[in-house]
Amino acid sequence: MPKKTVTPTRMVLNQMKGRLRTAARGHKLLKDKRDEEMRQFMEIVRRNKVLRDKVEQGLTDAFAAMTMASAVMSPEALEQSLLYQNRTVELGVSYRNIMSVNVPVYDFRTHSGAGEASLPYGFAQTSGELDDALAKLYEVFEDMLELAEVEKTMQLLAEDIEKTRRRVNALEYVMIPELQENIRYITMKLAENESATKVRLMKVKDMVLKQAHHYET
């Protein structure tokens, strides 16, 4: 018996069959989408691991270089060297589509003033260790921005994969079996009604023959 009351008519049967075909197509499309999202998700996970290791190593190297710079320079000289910056930073965000999921793409640019050196200080009162530390920090910052982009992409894909998985399960374990059960129920009822109609017609035929010709089958 179906869970919901359905009217066992041919029109309802045709509607149920149409909905079943649509649900089956939707189920296949969603499964394909889920599988492709999972494939791309695993690729991004591997990329995330490589980037995270690179960022952790870069931060370790940058902090070690900064520690060396702090050891050979006085705190006042170090602070004075980094007090004024000659660079401006521009961060842009655009989006790309992965399986109907809009994921961010970060664009990072730095601009130096006209005729200014890349470093915000002169070389007379600073050490080479500070130059090395800043270079490593600039480099790791770009990797950190790429890592943030990848991790946000992972988060958005994971959320959509979960939504797609729930829809696939709802179709596979709820909607499609319910439609199939309704179709079986209506088909059975129509067959019973057809058999009952044949029996009634045969009885009517016998009654007509008996009344008209006094004939018994």
Contacts in CASP RR format, 6 or more apart in sequence:
PFRMAT RR
TARGET T0000
AUTHOR 0000-0000-0000
METHOD contacts of the structure
MODEL  1
MPKKTVTPTRMVLNQMKGRLRTAARGHKLLKDKRDEEMRQFMEIVRRNKV
LRDKVEQGLTDAFAAMTMASAVMSPEALEQSLLYQNRTVELGVSYRNIMS
VNVPVYDFRTHSGAGEASLPYGFAQTSGELDDALAKLYEVFEDMLELAEV
EKTMQLLAEDIEKTRRRVNALEYVMIPELQENIRYITMKLAENESATKVR
LMKVKDMVLKQAHHYET
1 181 0 8 1.000
1 185 0 8 1.000
2 178 0 8 1.000
2 181 0 8 1.000
2 182 0 8 1.000
2 185 0 8 1.000
3 178 0 8 1.000
3 181 0 8 1.000
4 178 0 8 1.000
4 182 0 8 1.000
6 12 0 8 1.000
6 16 0 8 1.000
6 182 0 8 1.000
6 185 0 8 1.000
6 186 0 8 1.000
8 185 0 8 1.000
8 186 0 8 1.000
8 189 0 8 1.000
8 190 0 8 1.000
8 193 0 8 1.000
9 186 0 8 1.000
9 190 0 8 1.000
10 190 0 8 1.000
12 186 0 8 1.000
13 183 0 8 1.000
13 186 0 8 1.000
13 187 0 8 1.000
13 190 0 8 1.000
16 179 0 8 1.000
16 182 0 8 1.000
16 183 0 8 1.000
16 186 0 8 1.000
17 183 0 8 1.000
19 179 0 8 1.000
20 176 0 8 1.000
20 179 0 8 1.000
20 180 0 8 1.000
20 183 0 8 1.000
23 171 0 8 1.000
23 175 0 8 1.000
23 176 0 8 1.000
23 179 0 8 1.000
24 176 0 8 1.000
26 171 0 8 1.000
27 168 0 8 1.000
27 171 0 8 1.000
27 172 0 8 1.000
27 176 0 8 1.000
30 164 0 8 1.000
30 167 0 8 1.000
30 168 0 8 1.000
30 171 0 8 1.000
31 168 0 8 1.000
33 99 0 8 1.000
33 100 0 8 1.000
33 164 0 8 1.000
34 161 0 8 1.000
34 164 0 8 1.000
34 165 0 8 1.000
34 168 0 8 1.000
36 99 0 8 1.000
37 98 0 8 1.000
37 99 0 8 1.000
37 101 0 8 1.000
37 157 0 8 1.000
37 160 0 8 1.000
37 161 0 8 1.000
37 164 0 8 1.000
38 161 0 8 1.000
40 98 0 8 1.000
40 99 0 8 1.000
40 157 0 8 1.000
41 154 0 8 1.000
41 157 0 8 1.000
41 158 0 8 1.000
41 161 0 8 1.000
44 150 0 8 1.000
44 153 0 8 1.000
44 154 0 8 1.000
44 157 0 8 1.000
45 154 0 8 1.000
47 150 0 8 1.000
48 147 0 8 1.000
48 150 0 8 1.000
48 151 0 8 1.000
48 154 0 8 1.000
51 143 0 8 1.000
51 146 0 8 1.000
51 147 0 8 1.000
51 150 0 8 1.000
52 147 0 8 1.000
54 143 0 8 1.000
55 140 0 8 1.000
55 143 0 8 1.000
55 144 0 8 1.000
55 147 0 8 1.000
58 136 0 8 1.000
58 139 0 8 1.000
58 140 0 8 1.000
58 143 0 8 1.000
59 140 0 8 1.000
61 136 0 8 1.000
61 140 0 8 1.000
62 133 0 8 1.000
62 136 0 8 1.000
62 137 0 8 1.000
62 140 0 8 1.000
65 129 0 8 1.000
65 132 0 8 1.000
65 133 0 8 1.000
65 136 0 8 1.000
66 130 0 8 1.000
66 133 0 8 1.000
66 137 0 8 1.000
68 129 0 8 1.000
68 132 0 8 1.000
68 133 0 8 1.000
69 78 0 8 1.000
69 127 0 8 1.000
69 128 0 8 1.000
69 129 0 8 1.000
69 130 0 8 1.000
69 132 0 8 1.000
69 133 0 8 1.000
70 78 0 8 1.000
71 129 0 8 1.000
72 127 0 8 1.000
72 129 0 8 1.000
73 81 0 8 1.000
73 126 0 8 1.000
73 127 0 8 1.000
73 129 0 8 1.000
73 130 0 8 1.000
77 125 0 8 1.000
77 126 0 8 1.000
78 130 0 8 1.000
80 121 0 8 1.000
80 125 0 8 1.000
81 120 0 8 1.000
81 121 0 8 1.000
81 122 0 8 1.000
81 125 0 8 1.000
81 126 0 8 1.000
81 130 0 8 1.000
82 120 0 8 1.000
82 121 0 8 1.000
84 120 0 8 1.000
85 120 0 8 1.000
86 112 0 8 1.000
86 113 0 8 1.000
86 116 0 8 1.000
86 117 0 8 1.000
86 120 0 8 1.000
87 110 0 8 1.000
87 111 0 8 1.000
87 112 0 8 1.000
87 113 0 8 1.000
87 118 0 8 1.000
87 120 0 8 1.000
88 110 0 8 1.000
88 111 0 8 1.000
88 113 0 8 1.000
89 108 0 8 1.000
89 109 0 8 1.000
89 110 0 8 1.000
89 111 0 8 1.000
90 108 0 8 1.000
90 109 0 8 1.000
90 110 0 8 1.000
90 111 0 8 1.000
91 106 0 8 1.000
91 107 0 8 1.000
91 108 0 8 1.000
91 109 0 8 1.000
91 145 0 8 1.000
92 106 0 8 1.000
92 107 0 8 1.000
92 108 0 8 1.000
93 104 0 8 1.000
93 105 0 8 1.000
93 106 0 8 1.000
93 107 0 8 1.000
94 104 0 8 1.000
94 105 0 8 1.000
94 107 0 8 1.000
95 102 0 8 1.000
95 103 0 8 1.000
95 104 0 8 1.000
95 105 0 8 1.000
96 102 0 8 1.000
96 103 0 8 1.000
96 105 0 8 1.000
97 103 0 8 1.000
98 153 0 8 1.000
98 157 0 8 1.000
99 157 0 8 1.000
99 160 0 8 1.000
100 160 0 8 1.000
101 156 0 8 1.000
101 157 0 8 1.000
101 160 0 8 1.000
102 156 0 8 1.000
103 149 0 8 1.000
103 152 0 8 1.000
103 153 0 8 1.000
103 156 0 8 1.000
103 157 0 8 1.000
104 149 0 8 1.000
104 152 0 8 1.000
104 153 0 8 1.000
105 149 0 8 1.000
106 145 0 8 1.000
106 146 0 8 1.000
106 148 0 8 1.000
106 149 0 8 1.000
108 141 0 8 1.000
108 142 0 8 1.000
108 145 0 8 1.000
110 138 0 8 1.000
112 118 0 8 1.000
119 131 0 8 1.000
119 134 0 8 1.000
121 130 0 8 1.000
206 216 0 8 1.000
206 217 0 8 1.000
209 215 0 8 1.000
209 216 0 8 1.000
209 217 0 8 1.000
210 216 0 8 1.000
END
